[in-house]
């Protein structure tokens, strides 16, 4: 299995994204982003938790299938097709859209897990305090 190149990836918390409103409660009306390479050192075994997929809000979970998976509006399905579900996603232990967890990284893997009819999977779970100092404003 190849390792992920975390330098390439960021997550945006914003009220206006292709996927709807994903701002953090601690940053109302502020667009912030997280460079994932800045938190990779936090992705340790003790933070891995088995989570029911229905408890996770991820960008695209509330969109019609015609706008996700093979037709994903952010990548035209390219990242979905390449998604490797053996890598755990990263969650924020903070509610969003009525679900207990907000996904920080792994929406294409989530789409694939749903396609495979997976119910539970392992994820790294971080808190807001874990990521707070790594957030940047646009």
N, C-alpha and C positions, 0 to 999 in steps of 0.2 A: 504494500500500500504506500503510495506516495504521500509525503507530508504536505499539508496545506501551506501555501505561501501567504501568511497572515498579513504581510505588508500591503497586499492588494486590496484588502477588504475594510470597509467602513460600514457603520450602521448609522442611519439618520433618524433622529427623533424630531418629528416636525408635524405641524397641524395640516400641512398641505403636501401630501405625497400622492403618487399615482394610486396608492392603496388606501387613501383616506387619512384620517387624523391619527398620528402616532407620536404625539408629544408626551413628554414625561410630566407627571403630576408636579414634580419638584421644579419644573421649568415651564410654567404656563406661558403661552404666547412667545416662546423662545425656540428657535431652531438650534438644536445641538447635534453633534455627531461624536461617534466613538471610533477611533482607529483600533481595530481588533488586535493588532500586534502589541498595543500597549497593555492589554490585559491577558495575553497568552500565558504569562507566568502564573495567573490565577486558576488556570484550567488543570486542576489537580484531582487525583482520584477521590479525595475526601469530598469534593464538590459534585461528583457524579451522583445523580439521583434518577431512579426509575420513575417516569412521569406518564400519566395517561394523556394521550395526544389531545383528547377533547378539552383538557385543562389549559391548553396553550393557544394564546392569540398570536398569530403571525401574519405578516403582511400578505394579503391575498386570501386569507381563510374565509372572508366574507364576500368574495367575488364569485361571479358565475364561472363555471368550469371553462367556458369559452375564452376566459381572460387569464387562465392559469395553466399549469402543467405544460403540455406541448405548445400551448399558445400564450405562454406567460407574457404579460404586457411589459415586463422590464427587460426581457432577453429573447423574446420570440421562441421560448422553449429550449434554447441552447443550454442554459445552466441546469435546467430541469433534467435534460437528457444525460448530462455529465454528473449529476449529483450522486455522491457516494454516501449511502446511508450508514456505512460503518464508522463514519466520523460523528461523534455526538454533537448535537447542536448546542447553542449557548442560550440560556434563559435568564431573564431578570425576574426575581421573586417579587413581582409587583403586578397587581391586577390591571387588565386592559380588556375592554370590550366584554366585561362580565366573566372573564376567565382569570384564574389565579396567577398565571405566568404570562409574561411578554417575551417573545422570542427576540433575541439580539442577533443571532446568526443561525442560518440554516433553513430559510423558508423553502428553498427548492428541495432539500432533503425531506422536509415535512410533507411537501406535496407527494413526493415519491413514497414515503412511508404510508400515507393515506391510500395511495394507489395500490400498494401492496397489502392493504387491509390490516396494517399493524395497529395494535391497540395501545401498547406500552413500549417505550424506548428509553434509553439512557441519555441524559442531558447534563451538561455542566450548569449548575444553578448559582448565579451570583446575586448579590444584593445591590441596592442603589449605593450604599456606602462603599462597596467594592469598586464601583466604576466612577463614582463622583469626581475624583481628582483627574480622571482621564477624559472627561467630557470636554468638548471644545464648542465654542459658539461659531456660527457662520458669520 
